[in-house]
Amino acid sequence: MPSTRESPLHSHLSGIARSGTLNMLGAAIAAVLNFVLIVVVTQSFDPTTAGMLFSATSIFLIALSVSSLGTDAGLARFLLRFKSMNRQADMGPVVRIARIPVLICSLLLALLGIIFAPTISSLTGLGNNSGTTLTIVLMALLPIAALGDFSLAAARALGTFKSTVLSEKLLRPVLQPAGALLVALFSGGVLWLATSWAIPYVLSAFLSVFLFHQVFRPYRQVPMDVIPTPVPELRHEFWTFTWPRAVARISQAIIQRADIILVAALIGPAQAAVYTAATRFVALGQFGVNAIQQVLQPRFSQILALETAATAERVFKVATSWNMAVAWPLYVVAIIGVNHYLMIFGNGYDNPSARTVVLVMGLAMMFATAAGPLDTMLLMAGKSTVSLWISLIGLAFNIGLCLVFIPAFQILGAAMAWAVAIAVRNTLTFLSVRTLLGITPWSRGALLVSVSAITSFAIPLAPVALSGTDELLPFFLAFAVGCLCYLGFLWLCRRPLELSSFRDLRPRSASRQV
């Protein structure tokens, strides 16, 4: 009996569900292990040592984002697009066009970082011999890490997420907390702690490069009668789109990490450690959002090239509700159970300022998640310059307000600056997507998710929070009740949330495969 052709919408949602589920499982493991790393560091080392590590690694991660030059978005836009348009002869050249500048940029940044290590460590609150050595060690490993990140981005751009899961979401997150534990057991200092954090980047990079070569092998063989686009023309096509993304990526990385560096520089590494712990739930809540958005980048590019605007809008709305379904419960739990959350990090991390930071950032991230994958849609529609200007405006708000608010309000000032930058950036991106593409993230599914998440977790957790108890058992029991209620709500709302797309994850019977 012939099977009916599935609709383009169902086909795209099923593809996102398949790739996104694998990526999300890996991201969930990585998020938990990264959270464990913060707990290990805060519990095993004094706040000054922990703050030095968090500040130094933030510098490294900003430099790593700069090194990428926005090629992750460029590759996501062009590789699957070239495949869909029968331009496979251009796929190999465009990878080389992107990779060479990344390597050159990472080498230059590493050299500059090593030369100016004393100045960098002094300006960022690390100012001593250990801070200088720490900066040199991390910057020396930057080119290797940049090559690894590039290989992961190129594999994702082909719609393959196995290498990202294995390398970025399993290998590195497992080794980093294990290394921190070993350093703590042998009473090592901040230099050994940073080295244990950096070495997994090297191992992950080697694995990433190997896996990308395996994935890309089928695209190396191009029929002799296919004429590739001249390299200068292809280079112009790629970098015309990508260079604005490079600047935007830098600004986004600074927004995400500069507050830690500025807190360390303005009020000390110990306060940077408290601030990092108080905001760590943001990354934990973003694990599913980032995993889905990585899948969406090449998918949106393909949809906008081949499908109707209605299909793109529907996929966008469903993706927004899925993002909220993953992230909102974690943010609601962090806000209501803030005392129990901060207790995890040990003495000195639970104070009124830290609690207010959790509240401010929790609300800001709920707003950002409800806005949907706006920047991804804007980029895959070819509007990288618009994304650039929005990112620069957000960066200006973040840095400017940090410099004003941190001296006045301490770590709360950093959270306020970050929250304002998030609100400004998402509002401007929403207006741009609405104006340019006529698309909004609002849907019945998103409304149902918001009501379900707040109701399921706020009702059982609120009495525990209001009782003032420090016991963990009542909190975990209330959390378990919230999870059961939430899963029940999702089941009842499965149709408007298009959760049937995940049916394709089940193995099919032999009869259905015929």
N, C-alpha and C positions, 0 to 999 in steps of 0.2 A: 504494500500500500504506500503510495508516495507521500512523503512528508510535505507539509505546507511550509512555505518560505516564511521565516520569522521576519517581523518588522524591523526596519533599521533601528528604531528606538530600542527594541528588546535586544537586538544584536549588540549594540554599543553598551547598553547597561550590563549585559551578561559578560562582555569582554572586560569591562571595568571591574565587575564583581570577581571574575576569575583572577585577574592580575592583582587587583586591589586586596583580595583576601590573603593571598600569599605575602604580599608586601606588608599588609597590616599585621599579620601574625608575627612576621619578623620585626616590624616596628614596635609592636607591643613588648616583645622580649627585650629589644634594645632600650626602650623607654624605661622599663622596670630596672634593667641592669644599670643604666645611666643614673637612675635615681638611687640605686644601691651604692654606686660609686660615691655619690655626694654624701650619703649616710655614713659610709665607711670612713671617708675623709674627715667629716665633722666629728664623728665619734672617736676617731683614733688619733687625731692631731689637734693641736691648739688652734684657736681661730685665726691667729696671725699666719701660721703656716698654710692653713686651708685657704685663707684669702689670697695669699701669694700665688698658690696654685691656680685658683679660679681666675685671677687677674692675668697671669701669664698665659694660660691656655686660651683666654678670650682674645688676647693679642694674636696668638697663633691662628685661631679660627677666623678672625677678621682677615689676616694675611692670606689664608687659604681661600676665602671667598673672593678676595681681590684677584688672586692667581687664576681663578676659573674664568675670568673675563666674560661671564655671562654665557659661556658656551653650552651650559646645560640646557638653557632655554633655546639657544640657536639650534642645537642638535635635535632637541625635541620637536622643534617646528619643521625641520627640513628632512630628516632621515626617512620617517614614515611617509611624509608628503612626497618625497622623491620616489619611493617605492610605489605609492598609489598612482603616480603620474608616469610610470614606466621610465623613470630617470635613474635606474640603478647604476648606470655608468658614472653618475655624479656622487654616489654615496661614499666611495673610497676617498676620492679627492677632497670632499668636504670635511671628512674626519681629519685628514692631514692638515688642511687649511686651519682648522680649529685647534689642533693639538700643538703645533709648533709655537704659536704665540703664548699658549698657556705655560709651556716649559720655559720659554725665555723669561716671561714675567715672574714665574716662581723662583728662578735662579737669581734674577736681579733683586727681588725682595729678600731672599735669603742672604745675599751678599750685603745688602744695606742693613738688614737686621743684625748681622754679626758685627759689622763695622760700628754701628751706632748703638750697640747693646747697652753700654753704660748710660747713655742719655735716655734710652727707652725705659730702662729699669728705674731710673731716677724719677722720670716724669710720671710713671704709673704707680708709684708707691712701693716699688720693689727695691728701692735704692740702696743696695749693698752688693758685696762681692757675689753672694749667692744669687741675687736677682740677675746680675749680669751674666753669670754662667748659665743660669736657667734660660735666659733669653737666647743665648748663643746655641744651646743644645736644641731648643725647639725650632729655631729658624733654620738650622742646618738640615733638619729633616723635612722642611717645607716642600722642596721640589718632588720628593718621592711621594708625599701625601697628595700633592696636586695632580700628579700623573695618575694616582689611584682613583681620585675623585673624578677625573676626566673620563677614565675608563668606565666607571660606574654610570656616569651620565650618558655616555654613548650607548651602553647596553640598554639602559632604560628607554632611550630614544627609539630603539628598535622594538619596543614593547616587551622586552625581556627583563624580568626583575629577580631572577634567581641569583645573579651575581651580587646585586644590592643586598638581598636578604642574607646571603652567606657571609659576605665580607663586611658590610657596614652595619648590619643589624644582628649578627651573631658573633663572628670572630672577634672584632674589636671590642664590643660591649662586654663580652665574657672576660677577655684578658685584662681590661683596665681595672675593674674592681679587684680581680685576683692579684694583680700587681700591687695595688695599693695596700691590700691586706699583708702581702709579703713584706713590703717596706715597713709597715707598722710593726709587724712581728719582730723584725730585726732592728727596730728603733732607728730607721733611716730618716734623713732630713728632707727638706723640700726639693733638693736637686734629684735625689733618688726617686722621690714621689713623682716628679714631673717626667723623669725618664721612663718610669713604669707606665705613665699615661701615654707617652709618645711612641714607644716601641711598637705597640699594636697597630699604629697607623702605618708603619713600614711593612709589617707582615700583611696587613689588609691590602696595601697597595699592590704588592706582588701578586696576591691572589686575584685582585680585581683586573689587573692587566692580562693575566693568563686567561681568565674567564671571558673577557671581552674578545680576545683573539679567537677563542672557540666559537663565540656567538656570531662574530662578523665573518667567519670563513666562507659561508655560502654566498656572501655578497661580493667576494673578491673576483669571482669568475663572471666576466661580462662578455656577451656574444661579440664576435669580431665586427659584425655589421652595425653595432650600436656606436654612435658618435657621441662622446662625452662633451659637455659644455666646456669651452676654453677656461683654463684655470683663473685668469684675471677676471673674467666675467662671473665665474662662480664665487670667487673670493669677494667680489663687490656685492653680490647678492647676499652672501652669508653675513658679512660684517656690517652691511647697511642695516640689517635687522638686529644684529647681536650687540654692536657697540653700545647702544643706549641701555641694553640689558646689563652690560658689564658695569656701567656706572650705577644703575639701579640696584644690582646685586650687592655692590660694595656698600651702598647706603643702607640697604636692608640688614646686612651683616653688622654694620656699625650700630644700627638701632637696637639689634638684638643683644649685642655684647658690650657696647661702649659704656653702658650704665655701670656695669661691674667694674670696669677699669676706672671710670671717673669716681666711683665711690671709694675705691682703694686709694686713688690719688688725692682726693679731697678730704676724706675723713678716716682713712686707714684700712689696711688689709683685713683686720678683724671684722669691721663693719661690712666689708665686701663679702666675707664668708656668711654673715647673717643674712644679707640681702640675697645672695645666691640660693641659700637654703629656702628662704621664704618664697622665692619665685620659681623654684624648681618644678612645682606642680604644673606650670605653664607648659614646659616641654613634655611632661608626662601626658597632659591632656591633648597635646598636638600630635601624638604618635599616629593616630588613625587619620587625622586630617592631612598630615604630610604624605602618608602612604597613598591615600586616595588621590591627592593632587599630583603626585609623581606619575600616577597612571593616567590622569586626566590630560596632562600636557600633550603627549603625542596624539591622544584620542581626540581632543578638541581640534587640533590641527587638521586631522583627517576629516572630521565632521564638517568643519567650516569649508574645507576644500571640495567635498563631494556631496554633502547632504543639504537639507533645507534649514532655514533659520529656526523653524518650529522644532525640529529635532534637536538642534543645539540648545535651544531654550529649555526644552524638557529635560535633557540630560543635565544641564546646569542646575535646574531646580532640584532634581533628584539627588545629585551629588551634594548639594547644600544640606539637604535633610539628612543624608548619610553622615556628613561631617558632624552635624549637630548631635546625631544619635550616638556617636562615639565620644565626643568631647564634653558635651554639656554635663553628663552625670559626674565626671571627675571634677569639674569646676564647682558644681553645686556642693559636692561632698567636701571639697577643700574650704569653701566659704563657711559652711555651717559647722564643719568639724575642725575649725582652724586650730584649736588648742591641741587636739590629739595629733593633728598633722605636724605641728612644730615640735611636739615632744619627741618625734622620731630622731631629730638631729642632735639631741643631747642638751646638756645644761648651757644656758646663755643664748639659746636660739628662740626661746619662747618669751617674747616681751610685747608690750602694747604696739610698738612701732611695726614689728614684724607681722603682727596680726592684721593691722590695718593695710599693710602691703599686700597680704593675701587677698583681702576683701577688694581692694582697688584693682588688682590684676585679674582676679577672678571675673569681676563684672566686665572689665575691658575685653577679656578673651571670649566671654560669652557673646558679646556684641560682634567681635571680629569673626567668630565662627558662623554666626547667623547671617553675616553678610555674604557668605559663600566664597567659592574660589574665584573671586573677581579678577585678581591680577593674572591668574592663569588664563582666563578667558580673554582678557585684554591682550596678553602677549601672543596667544595663538591666533588671534585675529590680525596680527601684524602691527599692533599699536605699541611697539616697544618704546617709542619716544614719549608717548603719553605716560606710560608706566614709569619712565625715567623721571619726568618732571614731578610726578606724584611722590615718588620715592625721595627725591631731593627735598621736597617740601616737608615730608614726614621727618626726614633726618634733621632739617633745620629746627623744627619744633622740639625734637628729642634732645639734641645737644644743647640748644639754647636754654631750654627749660631746666635741664640737668644742672647746668652751670649756675642757674639762679636758685633752683629749689633744693639741691643737695646741701649747700651750706646752711640754708634756712630750716629745712625739715629733715635732714639726715637721710636715711634710707627711704623714708616715705616720699621724699622729694624726687628720688630716682623713679619710684613707681608711678608717681603722678605724671612725670614727664613722659615715661613710656606709654602710659594709658592715653594721654592726649595725642601722642604721635600715632598710636593705633587708630584712635577715633578719626583723626584728620585724614589719615591715609585711606582708610576704608570708605569714608564718606566721599572723598574725591574720586576714588576708583569706582564706587557705585554710580556716581553721577556720570562718569565717563562711559561706562558700559551701557548704562541706560540710554544715554544720548547717541552713542555710536552704533550700538547693536540692538537697542530696543529690548534688552533682556534685564529682568530683575530676579533676585533669589527667592522672592516670597512665594510660598505655596502652602496648600493645606497640610502637606506632609511635614513641613518645617514647623508649623503651628502645633501640630499634634506632638511632635518630638519635644518641643519646648515645654508644653504642659505636662507631658508624661515624665520628663526628667525632673522637673521641679517638684511635682506632686509625689513621685515615687520615693525620692530621697529626702526631701525637706520634712515630710510628715513624720517618718520614723526617727530621723536624726535630730530634729529640733528639740524634743524633750531631753535627750541625752546631753546636748550642748547646753541647754538652759539649766540643767541640774548642777553644772559645774564640776562633775566628777572627772577625775583623771584616769579612771579605770578603762582599760582597753576593751574588756569583754562586752560591756553594754554597747560600746560604739560599734564593734564588729557585728554584734547581733542585729543592731538596727540597720547597719549597712547591708547585711545579708537579706534582711526583709525588703529593703529598698531595691536590691538587685532582682529579687523574684518578682516584685511588683512591676518593675521596669520591663523585664522580659515579657511579662504578660501584656503590658501595654503595647509593646512592639508587635507582638503576635496579633493583637486585635487590629493594629494599624498597618498590617502587612501590605494591604492593597494600595493605599495612597502612597506608601513608602517604596513601592515597587520591589519589595523584598523577594518576590518570586524570581527575580533575576539571579538569585543565589542558588536556585534549584540546579543550575547547570554544574555546580560543584560536586553534585552527587554522582557516583559511578552509575553508568547506565547498564541496564540488563542486556543480555545478549540479544533478546528479541527486539529490543528497541534500537539496537545498533545495526540491525540488518537493513 
